[in-house]
Amino acid sequence: MKQGIHPNYRDVAFQDLSNGFTFVTRSCLQTKDTIKLDDGRELPLMKLETTSETHPFYTGTQKSVDSLGGRVEKFRNKFRVGVKK
């Protein structure tokens, strides 16, 4: 491989800002922030608004459109979409 053309691929910590959940994975991401982990390593830190720990799809708190009172049916009734006169 050619030297000097590849990005710096290394361990990076990602932290969920809503609950503090932190996980480590490998990435080429460039960050200015760092974090010191419990095991003593100091890694680059990427702060995230949501992760699988807080996203409704992964936590099981997501609501289905069908269970929200039939919005599609309300729209069709209100504007008579698909109703022949």
OpenMM code with the backbone's topology and positions (N, CA, C; nanometers):
from openmm import Vec3, app, unit

residues = "MET LYS GLN GLY ILE HIS PRO ASN TYR ARG ASP VAL ALA PHE GLN ASP LEU SER ASN GLY PHE THR PHE VAL THR ARG SER CYS LEU GLN THR LYS ASP THR ILE LYS LEU ASP ASP GLY ARG GLU LEU PRO LEU MET LYS LEU GLU THR THR SER GLU THR HIS PRO PHE TYR THR GLY THR GLN LYS SER VAL ASP SER LEU GLY GLY ARG VAL GLU LYS PHE ARG ASN LYS PHE ARG VAL GLY VAL LYS LYS".split()
positions = [
    Vec3(0.0835, -0.1180, 0.0000),
    Vec3(0.0000, 0.0000, 0.0000),
    Vec3(0.0882, 0.1246, 0.0000),
    Vec3(0.0376, 0.2299, -0.0636),
    Vec3(0.1098, 0.3559, -0.0650),
    Vec3(0.1025, 0.4216, 0.0727),
    Vec3(0.2109, 0.4787, 0.1150),
    Vec3(0.2172, 0.5467, 0.2433),
    Vec3(0.1611, 0.6883, 0.2311),
    Vec3(0.0899, 0.7331, 0.3363),
    Vec3(0.0447, 0.8707, 0.3438),
    Vec3(-0.0851, 0.9035, 0.2724),
    Vec3(-0.1524, 0.8072, 0.2107),
    Vec3(-0.2765, 0.8387, 0.1401),
    Vec3(-0.3999, 0.7851, 0.2116),
    Vec3(-0.3825, 0.7028, 0.3127),
    Vec3(-0.4958, 0.6426, 0.3813),
    Vec3(-0.5307, 0.7209, 0.5078),
    Vec3(-0.6607, 0.7323, 0.5392),
    Vec3(-0.6999, 0.8039, 0.6610),
    Vec3(-0.6589, 0.7254, 0.7861),
    Vec3(-0.6541, 0.7947, 0.8982),
    Vec3(-0.6164, 0.7349, 1.0251),
    Vec3(-0.7343, 0.6538, 1.0796),
    Vec3(-0.7308, 0.5224, 1.0631),
    Vec3(-0.8379, 0.4321, 1.1061),
    Vec3(-0.8042, 0.3828, 1.2461),
    Vec3(-0.8863, 0.4222, 1.3436),
    Vec3(-0.8539, 0.3934, 1.4831),
    Vec3(-0.9806, 0.3800, 1.5656),
    Vec3(-0.9655, 0.3435, 1.6935),
    Vec3(-1.0786, 0.3364, 1.7852),
    Vec3(-1.1300, 0.4768, 1.8141),
    Vec3(-1.2631, 0.4927, 1.8120),
    Vec3(-1.3280, 0.6198, 1.8425),
    Vec3(-1.4447, 0.5906, 1.9364),
    Vec3(-1.4634, 0.6731, 2.0388),
    Vec3(-1.5756, 0.6586, 2.1316),
    Vec3(-1.6916, 0.7453, 2.0831),
    Vec3(-1.8113, 0.6889, 2.0850),
    Vec3(-1.9338, 0.7606, 2.0507),
    Vec3(-2.0178, 0.7682, 2.1770),
    Vec3(-2.0694, 0.8879, 2.2095),
    Vec3(-2.1444, 0.9055, 2.3333),
    Vec3(-2.2802, 0.9672, 2.3042),
    Vec3(-2.3854, 0.9047, 2.3598),
    Vec3(-2.5219, 0.9543, 2.3495),
    Vec3(-2.5385, 1.0676, 2.4510),
    Vec3(-2.5746, 1.1866, 2.4042),
    Vec3(-2.5855, 1.3019, 2.4931),
    Vec3(-2.7068, 1.2947, 2.5853),
    Vec3(-2.8098, 1.2186, 2.5486),
    Vec3(-2.9307, 1.2157, 2.6306),
    Vec3(-2.9179, 1.1274, 2.7538),
    Vec3(-2.8331, 1.0235, 2.7482),
    Vec3(-2.8215, 0.9365, 2.8660),
    Vec3(-2.6771, 0.8997, 2.9017),
    Vec3(-2.5799, 0.9456, 2.8248),
    Vec3(-2.4400, 0.9197, 2.8569),
    Vec3(-2.3871, 0.7855, 2.8113),
    Vec3(-2.4682, 0.7055, 2.7413),
    Vec3(-2.4259, 0.5754, 2.6904),
    Vec3(-2.3087, 0.5946, 2.5945),
    Vec3(-2.2005, 0.5208, 2.6169),
    Vec3(-2.0798, 0.5330, 2.5350),
    Vec3(-2.0416, 0.3975, 2.4782),
    Vec3(-2.0071, 0.3949, 2.3504),
    Vec3(-1.9563, 0.2720, 2.2895),
    Vec3(-1.8358, 0.3060, 2.2027),
    Vec3(-1.7516, 0.2066, 2.1816),
    Vec3(-1.6281, 0.2251, 2.1057),
    Vec3(-1.6336, 0.1403, 1.9800),
    Vec3(-1.5970, 0.2007, 1.8692),
    Vec3(-1.5858, 0.1284, 1.7428),
    Vec3(-1.4718, 0.1924, 1.6645),
    Vec3(-1.4350, 0.1314, 1.5548),
    Vec3(-1.3251, 0.1846, 1.4746),
    Vec3(-1.3816, 0.2775, 1.3677),
    Vec3(-1.3114, 0.3889, 1.3445),
    Vec3(-1.3594, 0.4887, 1.2502),
    Vec3(-1.2432, 0.5758, 1.2027),
    Vec3(-1.2652, 0.6462, 1.0917),
    Vec3(-1.1698, 0.7447, 1.0392),
    Vec3(-1.2105, 0.8853, 1.0805),
    Vec3(-1.3127, 0.8965, 1.1620),
    Vec3(-1.3677, 1.0241, 1.2029),
    Vec3(-1.2637, 1.1119, 1.2716),
    Vec3(-1.2599, 1.2402, 1.2335),
    Vec3(-1.1701, 1.3365, 1.2960),
    Vec3(-1.2499, 1.4197, 1.3956),
    Vec3(-1.2077, 1.4219, 1.5226),
    Vec3(-1.2764, 1.4994, 1.6251),
    Vec3(-1.1767, 1.5822, 1.7050),
    Vec3(-1.2272, 1.6855, 1.7704),
    Vec3(-1.1446, 1.7687, 1.8574),
    Vec3(-1.1563, 1.7240, 2.0024),
    Vec3(-1.2693, 1.6599, 2.0383),
    Vec3(-1.2938, 1.6168, 2.1755),
    Vec3(-1.2309, 1.4804, 2.2017),
    Vec3(-1.1941, 1.4575, 2.3271),
    Vec3(-1.1441, 1.3265, 2.3694),
    Vec3(-1.2152, 1.2872, 2.4979),
    Vec3(-1.2102, 1.1584, 2.5293),
    Vec3(-1.2702, 1.1058, 2.6512),
    Vec3(-1.1758, 1.0012, 2.7096),
    Vec3(-1.1684, 0.9986, 2.8420),
    Vec3(-1.0883, 0.8966, 2.9092),
    Vec3(-1.1838, 0.7886, 2.9577),
    Vec3(-1.1650, 0.6667, 2.9103),
    Vec3(-1.2529, 0.5557, 2.9450),
    Vec3(-1.2113, 0.4917, 3.0776),
    Vec3(-1.2974, 0.4050, 3.1299),
    Vec3(-1.2720, 0.3362, 3.2564),
    Vec3(-1.1463, 0.2499, 3.2516),
    Vec3(-1.1136, 0.1981, 3.1336),
    Vec3(-0.9958, 0.1113, 3.1218),
    Vec3(-0.8655, 0.1904, 3.1054),
    Vec3(-0.8748, 0.3242, 3.1114),
    Vec3(-0.7548, 0.4075, 3.1060),
    Vec3(-0.7208, 0.4631, 2.9692),
    Vec3(-0.7867, 0.4149, 2.8644),
    Vec3(-0.7582, 0.4650, 2.7300),
    Vec3(-0.8185, 0.6035, 2.7098),
    Vec3(-0.7488, 0.6889, 2.6384),
    Vec3(-0.8028, 0.8182, 2.5993),
    Vec3(-0.8276, 0.8132, 2.4491),
    Vec3(-0.9542, 0.8289, 2.4114),
    Vec3(-0.9951, 0.8139, 2.2714),
    Vec3(-1.0619, 0.9405, 2.2208),
    Vec3(-1.0598, 0.9604, 2.0871),
    Vec3(-1.1381, 1.0687, 2.0281),
    Vec3(-1.2856, 1.0454, 2.0586),
    Vec3(-1.3621, 1.1532, 2.0793),
    Vec3(-1.5027, 1.1430, 2.1178),
    Vec3(-1.5920, 1.2094, 2.0150),
    Vec3(-1.6958, 1.1363, 1.9725),
    Vec3(-1.8008, 1.1914, 1.8862),
    Vec3(-1.9293, 1.1917, 1.9667),
    Vec3(-1.9902, 1.3097, 1.9833),
    Vec3(-2.1140, 1.3226, 2.0597),
    Vec3(-2.2322, 1.3083, 1.9651),
    Vec3(-2.3295, 1.2260, 2.0061),
    Vec3(-2.4466, 1.1974, 1.9243),
    Vec3(-2.5738, 1.2397, 1.9961),
    Vec3(-2.6742, 1.2810, 1.9206),
    Vec3(-2.8038, 1.3165, 1.9785),
    Vec3(-2.8821, 1.1918, 2.0188),
    Vec3(-2.8728, 1.0867, 1.9396),
    Vec3(-2.9472, 0.9640, 1.9697),
    Vec3(-2.8684, 0.8433, 1.9214),
    Vec3(-2.8842, 0.7327, 1.9912),
    Vec3(-2.8223, 0.6060, 1.9527),
    Vec3(-2.9283, 0.4971, 1.9645),
    Vec3(-2.8889, 0.3742, 1.9466),
    Vec3(-2.9838, 0.2640, 1.9604),
    Vec3(-3.0350, 0.2508, 2.1034),
    Vec3(-2.9679, 0.3113, 2.2003),
    Vec3(-3.0125, 0.3079, 2.3398),
    Vec3(-3.1305, 0.4013, 2.3653),
    Vec3(-3.1473, 0.5046, 2.2825),
    Vec3(-3.2531, 0.6027, 2.3070),
    Vec3(-3.3500, 0.6196, 2.1908),
    Vec3(-3.3210, 0.5656, 2.0738),
    Vec3(-3.4099, 0.5827, 1.9590),
    Vec3(-3.5361, 0.4985, 1.9780),
    Vec3(-3.6546, 0.5567, 1.9548),
    Vec3(-3.7798, 0.4840, 1.9778),
    Vec3(-3.7921, 0.3537, 1.8993),
    Vec3(-3.7346, 0.3461, 1.7805),
    Vec3(-3.7438, 0.2229, 1.7016),
    Vec3(-3.6758, 0.1071, 1.7741),
    Vec3(-3.5610, 0.1324, 1.8335),
    Vec3(-3.4846, 0.0268, 1.8997),
    Vec3(-3.5297, -0.0004, 2.0419),
    Vec3(-3.5889, 0.0999, 2.1077),
    Vec3(-3.6321, 0.0809, 2.2462),
    Vec3(-3.7714, 0.0215, 2.2556),
    Vec3(-3.8443, 0.0155, 2.1436),
    Vec3(-3.9781, -0.0429, 2.1439),
    Vec3(-4.0864, 0.0562, 2.1808),
    Vec3(-4.0568, 0.1845, 2.1864),
    Vec3(-4.1575, 0.2845, 2.2213),
    Vec3(-4.2133, 0.3557, 2.0983),
    Vec3(-4.1789, 0.3064, 1.9806),
    Vec3(-4.2279, 0.3679, 1.8572),
    Vec3(-4.3761, 0.3363, 1.8414),
    Vec3(-4.4523, 0.4344, 1.7951),
    Vec3(-4.5952, 0.4160, 1.7739),
    Vec3(-4.6220, 0.3953, 1.6263),
    Vec3(-4.7126, 0.3067, 1.5974),
    Vec3(-4.7513, 0.2798, 1.4599),
    Vec3(-4.8540, 0.3829, 1.4148),
    Vec3(-4.8522, 0.4192, 1.2878),
    Vec3(-4.9473, 0.5158, 1.2340),
    Vec3(-5.0888, 0.4605, 1.2439),
    Vec3(-5.1057, 0.3298, 1.2270),
    Vec3(-5.2383, 0.2696, 1.2332),
    Vec3(-5.2995, 0.2800, 1.3723),
    Vec3(-5.2158, 0.2815, 1.4756),
    Vec3(-5.2679, 0.2865, 1.6121),
    Vec3(-5.2919, 0.4292, 1.6610),
    Vec3(-5.2703, 0.5276, 1.5770),
    Vec3(-5.2874, 0.6661, 1.6180),
    Vec3(-5.4239, 0.7222, 1.5789),
    Vec3(-5.5212, 0.6393, 1.5598),
    Vec3(-5.6559, 0.6873, 1.5331),
    Vec3(-5.6929, 0.6939, 1.3871),
    Vec3(-5.6240, 0.6239, 1.3011),
    Vec3(-5.6603, 0.6174, 1.1600),
    Vec3(-5.6508, 0.7504, 1.0878),
    Vec3(-5.5344, 0.8112, 1.0890),
    Vec3(-5.5165, 0.9420, 1.0257),
    Vec3(-5.5468, 0.9382, 0.8767),
    Vec3(-5.5116, 0.8289, 0.8116),
    Vec3(-5.5361, 0.8178, 0.6675),
    Vec3(-5.6861, 0.8174, 0.6402),
    Vec3(-5.7611, 0.7431, 0.7190),
    Vec3(-5.9071, 0.7390, 0.7008),
    Vec3(-5.9695, 0.8750, 0.7293),
    Vec3(-5.9210, 0.9453, 0.8303),
    Vec3(-5.9734, 1.0789, 0.8605),
    Vec3(-5.9493, 1.1726, 0.7432),
    Vec3(-5.8299, 1.1637, 0.6818),
    Vec3(-5.7983, 1.2470, 0.5663),
    Vec3(-5.8902, 1.2134, 0.4498),
    Vec3(-5.9065, 1.0853, 0.4232),
    Vec3(-5.9928, 1.0446, 0.3103),
    Vec3(-6.1356, 1.0911, 0.3312),
    Vec3(-6.1874, 1.0785, 0.4532),
    Vec3(-6.3233, 1.1218, 0.4807),
    Vec3(-6.3378, 1.2735, 0.4699),
    Vec3(-6.2389, 1.3468, 0.5155),
    Vec3(-6.2446, 1.4906, 0.5163),
    Vec3(-6.2407, 1.5472, 0.3738),
    Vec3(-6.1557, 1.4922, 0.2899),
    Vec3(-6.1386, 1.5457, 0.1554),
    Vec3(-6.1988, 1.4558, 0.0477),
    Vec3(-6.2671, 1.3496, 0.0901),
    Vec3(-6.3366, 1.2573, -0.0006),
    Vec3(-6.2429, 1.2044, -0.1084),
    Vec3(-6.1220, 1.1650, -0.0664),
    Vec3(-6.0246, 1.1093, -0.1593),
    Vec3(-6.0644, 0.9661, -0.1921),
    Vec3(-6.0761, 0.9359, -0.3182),
    Vec3(-6.1088, 0.8016, -0.3609),
    Vec3(-6.2580, 0.7704, -0.3516),
    Vec3(-6.3416, 0.8669, -0.3217),
    Vec3(-6.4860, 0.8445, -0.3113),
    Vec3(-6.5513, 0.8940, -0.4399),
    Vec3(-6.6259, 0.8050, -0.5050),
    Vec3(-6.6931, 0.8422, -0.6283),
    Vec3(-6.8270, 0.9080, -0.5946),
    Vec3(-6.8575, 1.0152, -0.6675),
    Vec3(-6.9831, 1.0890, -0.6422),
    Vec3(-7.0926, 1.0402, -0.7313),
] * unit.nanometer
topology = app.Topology()
chain = topology.addChain("A")
for resn in residues:
    res = topology.addResidue(resn, chain)
    for name in ("N", "CA", "C"):
        topology.addAtom(name, app.Element.getBySymbol(name[0]), res)
